[in-house]
Amino acid sequence: MCGIVGLFLKDKALEPKLGAMLATMLEVMSDRGPDSAGFAVYGTGDDGIVKLTVRGPALAGVGDALAAAIGTPVTESPNDSHVVLGLATAQEAAARAWLAAERPDLAVTGSGKRIELYKEVGLPGDVARRFDLAGMSGTHGIGHTRMATESAVTTAGAHPFSTGPDQCLVHNGSLSNHSSLRRMLTREGIAFTTENDSEVAAGYLSWKMREGASLAEALEAGLEDLDGFFTFVVGTENGFAVVRDPISCKPAVMAETDDYVAFASEYRALAGLPGVEKAKVFEPEPARVYAWERN
């Protein structure tokens, strides 16, 4: 099962409503994935500053401890079981090394100039409310509701997965060659923290883009290299993209207006969006990449 949603805003006036719109879409997909949920929102960002979204216990004061260790200022914005740490981009490697050595009980869920990524076990609507998704603003975001049919119900196994700066992925489907891809990507320096095949897909795209491919080119290559059935929605700093495998057995629908582009596993998640009655509604074609970017 699993449900995925995505929303890309063309109209700047809608940006304060991004979180509320995405939260409604996510909750509607609850029965496709009731055990855990997550979302990534692309909001504001500053040049030279990276945001690390970190989850785990005993988060109070972690920013101060990190700042003392790396010798540069760190901002700390707590949000339930997560905290967003802001620091100089040049210090990201040092910050990750300190977290791994001094706070191995914490996990970095996402990093980048604009991305904040939250996920937890529980009903999607409850997860959205825990993190006040409805109160978040931004230009675009993606979300996932999980039904763990092949692994344990854990926060680590919830989507989205992020394996590159400002990049994240949500997935509905299953890959059959993820173990061999994981071994290859590990040799290429891509790090994984779970056994989830979706994290491998995210890592594959990070690797391709690191080697110079655009997001669209990486997804097109994935149609050849990723074996299985899948629908991906991928977020980047400037936009998002959708692709389905050549068979496309997983449900997917999109709606595009002058104000936004929206994706969902089922139309009912789009039905509450403003102006959707006038939207171009269509099913993404098999093996075709759809991508939108901010100017």
Secondary structure as the mmCIF struct_conf table of DSSP 4:
data_model
#
loop_
_struct_conf.conf_type_id
_struct_conf.id
_struct_conf.beg_label_comp_id
_struct_conf.beg_label_asym_id
_struct_conf.beg_label_seq_id
_struct_conf.end_label_comp_id
_struct_conf.end_label_asym_id
_struct_conf.end_label_seq_id
STRN STRN1 GLY A 3 LEU A 9
BEND BEND1 LYS A 10 LYS A 10
HELX_RH_3T_P HELX_RH_3T_P1 LYS A 12 LYS A 17
HELX_RH_AL_P HELX_RH_AL_P1 LEU A 18 VAL A 28
TURN_TY1_P TURN_TY1_P1 MET A 29 MET A 29
HELX_RH_3T_P HELX_RH_3T_P2 SER A 30 ARG A 32
BEND BEND2 ASP A 35 ASP A 35
STRN STRN2 SER A 36 TYR A 42
TURN_TY1_P TURN_TY1_P2 ASP A 47 GLY A 48
STRN STRN3 ILE A 49 ARG A 55
BEND BEND3 GLY A 56 PRO A 57
TURN_TY1_P TURN_TY1_P3 ALA A 60 GLY A 61
HELX_RH_AL_P HELX_RH_AL_P2 VAL A 62 ILE A 70
TURN_TY1_P TURN_TY1_P4 GLY A 71 GLY A 71
BEND BEND4 THR A 72 THR A 72
STRN STRN4 THR A 75 ASN A 79
TURN_TY1_P TURN_TY1_P5 ASP A 80 SER A 81
STRN STRN5 HIS A 82 ALA A 88
HELX_RH_3T_P HELX_RH_3T_P3 THR A 89 GLN A 91
HELX_RH_AL_P HELX_RH_AL_P3 GLU A 92 GLU A 102
TURN_TY1_P TURN_TY1_P6 PRO A 104 ASP A 105
STRN STRN6 ALA A 107 GLY A 112
BEND BEND5 LYS A 113 ARG A 114
STRN STRN7 ILE A 115 VAL A 121
BEND BEND6 GLY A 122 GLY A 122
HELX_RH_AL_P HELX_RH_AL_P4 PRO A 124 ARG A 130
TURN_TY1_P TURN_TY1_P7 PHE A 131 ASP A 132
HELX_RH_3T_P HELX_RH_3T_P4 LEU A 133 GLY A 135
BEND BEND7 THR A 139 THR A 139
STRN STRN8 HIS A 140 ARG A 146
BEND BEND8 THR A 149 SER A 151
BEND BEND9 THR A 155 THR A 155
TURN_TY1_P TURN_TY1_P8 ALA A 156 GLY A 157
BEND BEND10 ALA A 158 HIS A 159
HELX_LH_PP_P HELX_LH_PP_P1 PRO A 160 PRO A 160
STRN STRN9 PHE A 161 GLY A 164
TURN_TY1_P TURN_TY1_P9 PRO A 165 ASP A 166
STRN STRN10 GLN A 167 LEU A 175
BEND BEND11 SER A 176 ASN A 177
HELX_RH_AL_P HELX_RH_AL_P5 HIS A 178 ARG A 187
TURN_TY1_P TURN_TY1_P10 GLU A 188 GLY A 189
BEND BEND12 THR A 193 THR A 194
HELX_RH_AL_P HELX_RH_AL_P6 ASP A 197 ARG A 210
TURN_TY1_P TURN_TY1_P11 GLU A 211 GLY A 212
HELX_RH_AL_P HELX_RH_AL_P7 LEU A 215 ASP A 225
STRN STRN11 GLY A 228 GLY A 235
BEND BEND13 GLU A 237 ASN A 238
STRN STRN12 GLY A 239 ARG A 244
BEND BEND14 PRO A 246 ILE A 247
BEND BEND15 LYS A 250 LYS A 250
STRN STRN13 VAL A 253 GLU A 256
BEND BEND16 ASP A 258 ASP A 259
STRN STRN14 TYR A 260 ALA A 264
BEND BEND17 SER A 265 GLU A 266
HELX_RH_3T_P HELX_RH_3T_P5 TYR A 267 ALA A 269
TURN_TY1_P TURN_TY1_P12 LEU A 270 GLY A 272
BEND BEND18 LEU A 273 LEU A 273
TURN_TY1_P TURN_TY1_P13 PRO A 274 GLY A 275
HELX_RH_3T_P HELX_RH_3T_P6 VAL A 276 LYS A 278
BEND BEND19 ALA A 279 ALA A 279
STRN STRN15 LYS A 280 PHE A 282
HELX_LH_PP_P HELX_LH_PP_P2 GLU A 283 GLU A 285
TURN_TY1_P TURN_TY1_P14 PRO A 286 ALA A 287
STRN STRN16 TYR A 290 GLU A 293
#
